[in-house]
Amino acid sequence: MNGPTSTPIAKDDPMPADRNRSRECVKLVHGFMANRVLLSLLGQRIRSHGFQTEAWGYTNMLCSLMVHADLLAKDLERMDALPALSTIHLVTHSMGCIIARAALDQYRPAKLGRFVMLAPPNHGSYLATLMAPIAGGLCAPLRELSEDKGSLVNRLPMPRDLEIGVIAAGRDVLVSQESTRPDVPHAYTMVPCFHSMLLFRNDAAELVAGFLEHGRFPQSDSVPTSS
């Protein structure tokens, strides 16, 4: 495969055609064992489409992801109060997707726009499942992101009534494609790369920007219902 895989979908963009993207801020959240620097290239490419971007990060990789979710929820509340912003979009990678899910469960901005998840372990991760029995006592996210039905990620509510786009990594050895699928309506596409490379590929960035602009991927698989 040479590019994103997909099938067409048709959907009208509910946002006005003359919207001012410079007043829309894209909140970027990184994943486990990463940092804000790794979001730089993706942020630059999103800004080339006229959006503001703001990278949000965390350094403690051992504490519960709910600690980070609490802080992100407070930051979303801060952004929601800024008169200069019209819309807050979320673009998140890996564990950052779950942190954002948990944050939205605590505080949902009135200005919330669209939510793009890159390689999200929505139903758990292979690696977390493998490592939880060994290191889960020391590293809480390994327990919380386990594929076990009782893990935090599998108990956490999924945000509803929200335009969600999922970009999976076709060669992901950490998260299965099945696990990336949220159990709510969403648009879906896949890029043939490894888990973390989604942050650096131009085709992935163009898919992100397309979804932020139109609420759909240029070519995508829409999932209107959940089971």
C-alpha positions as CSV (number, residue, x, y, z in Angstrom):
1,M,0.0,0.0,0.0
2,N,1.3,3.5,-0.8
3,G,-1.1,5.7,1.1
4,P,-4.1,5.9,3.4
5,T,-6.7,3.2,2.9
6,S,-10.3,4.2,2.8
7,T,-13.8,4.1,1.3
8,P,-15.8,7.2,0.4
9,I,-18.3,8.9,2.7
10,A,-20.6,11.8,2.1
11,K,-21.3,14.3,4.8
12,D,-22.1,18.0,4.9
13,D,-19.8,20.2,6.9
14,P,-21.9,21.8,9.7
15,M,-19.4,24.6,10.2
16,P,-19.9,27.8,8.1
17,A,-18.0,28.0,4.9
18,D,-16.7,31.5,5.8
19,R,-15.4,30.5,9.2
20,N,-12.2,32.1,10.5
21,R,-9.8,29.3,11.1
22,S,-7.4,31.6,12.8
23,R,-9.8,31.7,15.7
24,E,-9.8,27.9,15.9
25,C,-7.2,26.3,18.1
26,V,-6.1,22.7,17.8
27,K,-5.1,21.1,21.1
28,L,-2.4,18.5,20.5
29,V,-1.7,15.8,23.1
30,H,1.1,13.2,22.9
31,G,1.2,9.6,24.0
32,F,3.0,7.4,26.5
33,M,6.8,8.0,26.7
34,A,6.6,10.9,24.3
35,N,6.8,14.7,24.7
36,R,5.5,17.9,23.1
37,V,8.6,18.2,20.8
38,L,7.4,15.2,18.9
39,L,4.2,17.1,18.1
40,S,6.1,20.0,16.5
41,L,6.0,18.8,12.8
42,L,2.3,17.8,13.0
43,G,1.5,21.2,14.6
44,Q,3.4,23.1,11.9
45,R,1.5,21.2,9.1
46,I,-1.8,21.9,10.8
47,R,-1.0,25.6,11.1
48,S,-0.3,25.7,7.4
49,H,-4.1,25.2,7.0
50,G,-4.8,28.3,9.0
51,F,-5.5,26.9,12.4
52,Q,-3.8,27.9,15.7
53,T,-2.2,25.0,17.5
54,E,-1.2,24.4,21.1
55,A,0.8,21.4,22.3
56,W,-0.1,20.0,25.7
57,G,2.2,17.5,27.5
58,Y,3.0,15.7,30.7
59,T,6.2,14.2,32.1
60,N,5.2,11.7,34.7
61,M,4.8,8.4,32.9
62,L,4.2,6.3,36.0
63,C,1.1,8.0,37.6
64,S,-2.5,7.3,36.6
65,L,-3.5,8.9,33.3
66,M,-6.4,10.4,35.2
67,V,-3.9,12.8,36.9
68,H,-3.1,14.1,33.4
69,A,-6.8,14.1,32.4
70,D,-7.6,16.3,35.4
71,L,-5.0,18.9,34.3
72,L,-6.1,18.7,30.7
73,A,-9.7,19.3,31.7
74,K,-8.7,22.4,33.6
75,D,-6.7,23.7,30.6
76,L,-9.7,23.1,28.3
77,E,-11.8,25.1,30.7
78,R,-9.2,27.9,30.5
79,M,-9.3,27.9,26.7
80,D,-13.1,27.8,26.7
81,A,-13.1,31.2,28.5
82,L,-10.8,32.9,25.9
83,P,-12.9,35.4,23.8
84,A,-10.3,35.2,21.0
85,L,-11.0,31.5,20.4
86,S,-14.2,30.4,18.5
87,T,-13.5,26.6,18.5
88,I,-11.3,24.1,20.3
89,H,-10.4,21.0,18.4
90,L,-8.5,18.0,19.8
91,V,-5.8,16.0,17.9
92,T,-4.3,13.3,20.1
93,H,-2.0,10.4,19.7
94,S,-2.0,7.0,21.4
95,M,-2.5,7.3,25.2
96,G,-3.1,11.0,24.6
97,C,-6.4,10.0,23.0
98,I,-7.5,8.3,26.3
99,I,-6.3,11.2,28.4
100,A,-8.5,13.5,26.2
101,R,-11.5,11.1,26.5
102,A,-11.2,11.2,30.3
103,A,-10.8,15.0,30.3
104,L,-13.9,15.4,28.2
105,D,-15.8,13.3,30.7
106,Q,-14.8,15.9,33.3
107,Y,-15.2,19.0,31.3
108,R,-16.7,19.4,27.8
109,P,-16.0,22.8,26.4
110,A,-18.8,24.8,25.0
111,K,-16.5,25.6,22.0
112,L,-15.6,22.0,21.4
113,G,-15.1,21.3,17.7
114,R,-13.8,18.0,16.2
115,F,-11.7,15.2,17.8
116,V,-9.0,13.4,15.8
117,M,-7.5,10.3,17.3
118,L,-4.2,8.9,16.0
119,A,-3.7,5.2,16.8
120,P,-5.9,5.3,19.8
121,P,-6.0,2.3,22.2
122,N,-9.7,2.8,22.7
123,H,-10.1,-0.8,23.9
124,G,-6.6,-1.4,25.2
125,S,-3.1,-2.0,23.9
126,Y,-1.2,-5.2,23.2
127,L,1.9,-3.9,24.9
128,A,0.0,-2.8,28.0
129,T,-1.7,-6.2,28.3
130,L,1.7,-7.9,28.0
131,M,3.5,-5.6,30.5
132,A,0.8,-5.0,33.1
133,P,1.4,-8.3,35.1
134,I,5.1,-7.4,35.1
135,A,5.3,-3.7,35.7
136,G,1.7,-2.6,36.3
137,G,2.3,-2.1,40.0
138,L,4.9,0.5,39.3
139,C,3.5,2.0,36.1
140,A,-0.3,2.7,36.4
141,P,-0.9,3.3,32.6
142,L,0.0,-0.3,31.9
143,R,-2.9,-1.5,34.0
144,E,-5.2,1.3,32.8
145,L,-4.6,0.6,29.1
146,S,-4.8,-3.2,29.3
147,E,-7.2,-5.0,27.0
148,D,-8.8,-6.5,30.1
149,K,-12.6,-5.8,30.2
150,G,-12.3,-4.2,33.6
151,S,-9.4,-1.8,32.8
152,L,-9.9,1.9,33.0
153,V,-9.8,2.4,29.2
154,N,-12.7,-0.1,28.8
155,R,-14.7,1.5,31.6
156,L,-14.2,5.1,30.5
157,P,-17.2,6.7,28.7
158,M,-16.7,7.6,25.1
159,P,-17.7,11.1,24.2
160,R,-20.9,11.2,22.3
161,D,-22.6,13.7,19.9
162,L,-19.1,14.7,18.7
163,E,-17.5,14.4,15.3
164,I,-14.7,11.9,15.8
165,G,-12.1,10.9,13.2
166,V,-9.8,7.9,13.8
167,I,-6.5,7.4,11.9
168,A,-5.0,4.0,12.5
169,A,-1.5,2.9,11.8
170,G,-1.6,-0.1,9.4
171,R,1.7,-1.6,10.7
172,D,0.9,-0.9,14.4
173,V,2.4,-3.5,16.7
174,L,1.1,-1.8,19.9
175,V,-2.6,-1.3,19.2
176,S,-4.8,-3.5,17.0
177,Q,-7.0,-1.9,14.4
178,E,-10.0,-3.3,16.2
179,S,-9.0,-1.5,19.4
180,T,-8.7,1.8,17.6
181,R,-12.5,1.8,16.8
182,P,-14.6,3.8,19.3
183,D,-18.0,2.4,20.1
184,V,-19.7,5.6,18.9
185,P,-20.2,7.0,15.4
186,H,-16.9,8.0,13.8
187,A,-15.0,8.3,10.5
188,Y,-12.1,6.0,10.0
189,T,-9.0,5.7,7.8
190,M,-5.6,4.0,7.9
191,V,-2.1,5.0,7.0
192,P,0.4,2.2,6.2
193,C,3.0,3.0,8.9
194,F,4.1,2.2,12.4
195,H,2.4,3.5,15.5
196,S,4.5,6.7,16.1
197,M,5.1,7.5,12.5
198,L,1.6,9.0,12.2
199,L,3.1,12.1,13.9
200,F,5.6,12.6,11.1
201,R,4.0,11.7,7.9
202,N,2.6,14.4,5.6
203,D,-0.2,12.2,4.4
204,A,-1.4,11.7,8.0
205,A,-1.2,15.4,8.7
206,E,-3.3,16.1,5.6
207,L,-5.9,13.7,6.8
208,V,-6.0,15.4,10.1
209,A,-6.4,18.8,8.5
210,G,-9.1,17.5,6.2
211,F,-11.1,16.2,9.0
212,L,-10.7,19.4,11.0
213,E,-11.8,21.4,8.0
214,H,-14.7,19.3,6.8
215,G,-15.7,16.7,9.4
216,R,-14.6,13.8,7.2
217,F,-11.4,12.4,5.7
218,P,-10.9,13.0,1.9
219,Q,-11.7,9.3,1.5
220,S,-12.9,7.5,4.6
221,D,-14.9,4.7,6.1
222,S,-17.8,6.2,8.2
223,V,-19.2,4.2,11.0
224,P,-22.6,5.7,11.8
225,T,-23.7,3.2,14.4
226,S,-22.0,1.3,17.2
227,S,-22.5,-2.1,18.6
